[in-house]
Amino acid sequence: MSSSNFIDYVKICCRSGHGGAGSAHLHRDKKNAKGGPDGGDGGRGGHIILKGNSQLWTLLHLQFQKHVIAKPGGSGGSSHSTGANGDDIILEVPIGTIARDAETGEMKAEITEHDQEIIITPGGRGGLGNAHFKSPTNQTPRHAQPGEPGLEEWTILELKLLADVGLVGFPNAGKSTLLSVVSAATPKIANYPFTTLVPNLGVVAYRDYKSFVMADIPGIIEGASEGKGLGIRFLKHIERNSILLFMISAESPDIAAEYEVLVNELRTFNPELLQKQRLLAVTKSDLLDEELEAEMRATLPKDLPAIFISSMTNKNIMQLKDMIWKALQEA
């Protein structure tokens, strides 16, 4: 998924349709010159609807669609005929999309399933025809309700990627390299920080034709929860992962300290993230001998499942998959 094609934030103006006006018609035919009221109701204005689509991975198709305008409802007619409802506008979005009010930040909808539909901007109700206002004291009302106006509001659509495993680590920790080794994903890989500027998803094949989805989240730095580096723009994607795989390079002078920095950034951004199951992979460990590896393992955080891996030599890659699969079953 190239950086130019991955869009996880759009702001659009949604205008639902006005309701149609009710009719104030009085029945007339060749046998009845002074019939009673038979005005029909106006039709409902068109809704703006979000619909989940599991085949979409980005909001790119909505990036330049700044205004979404639904059709108004039709006016009521004679013989109690109701006006046509305005055509709804359906916006297909990836699973994991959240709609928020642009002014208040209040969440309006959350798409979590394929084909799930949620109305985010309802159309105006149609007005009542004069037949509804007939009474013993007013048997020929000559008035009807106008249609209810539609709504016009700015809405923010945010995509939070759904994945089984989220890779969490500092820039250049080997996250993209791991994803390219265990899946068919082809993220950009280079030996400098912030190579990954957008999240990448990969489907990891496991034993007996099983699989799970892994997300490579752009690197976190100290202060990311306050907006430093790539800031909180990509921290939100971690919220949708079942388990978190922390990745720290064996070249780090203090693995435990780096792990605590990462945990603190997640805690500051959203304390609920710490309730997710966590695993630790020490990357770039192909040059470590058994003695040095044992020495480093003794310094790792207690009660945290850890494994030393190398994506270049495939060291412990299958064992890492086993660890992840076991954690997913527990989760």
C-alpha angles and dihedrals in degrees: 000000000000121000093244092055101044110089117168100167131052133161117209137175110234119199116182122205125270117247116253120253120255118244124249093198122149119210115255131171138145091275098042121044095172108037126163129262115295102163114147129222124265120252125255118262118247120275127225105231133188116215126190118236118185091199092066123083102172143035091233093120090061098044095098098030097096098161125046113186124183125206122260123246121259123255120257119258141204125291090041091292114163121224119248118267116248115257112265120230114225118201111199112213136174120268107267095044119142125198118210134182105254094218103042101024089228114153111244102176143358123203112210104152139051113264091008109149126201127176108230098173114027121210122242118270118252118252121252119254122237091261087078092059098054113124138163090264096042111035096163107043110184098196134080136182122269116232120269112257118249124243127258116196141147114246130192118214116201126184120213110187118238112221138147095227128030119199111222123186149108120290114284094020093129100260096133092045091054092048091051091051099048098038143028092257116122107205120173110268127194138144098256135081123273095021087143111064098165132037116266126206127208134178109227116210114223137182121306093017093298122139144181135198121248124195123204105210117199112261122282123222131192107282094026090129087061093051102268120143108354085344125194093332091098102022087082091066090065090063092073098051120105095214133010122228109201112207121198126171120244085228089071114113091219118020094180092053092050090049091053091050090053092047091049092053090052091046092052093047097045123346090204089071089073089065090069119096112262133207130183127218119186104209133203090033096139091107095052119104122214094261095052091043091053090048092051093045090059089061095052122107113277122246091022116117105235137181135181112229142172121201091193095058097024089240109175092344093132090046089052090054090051091051092049093047092050091050091049091053090051091047 
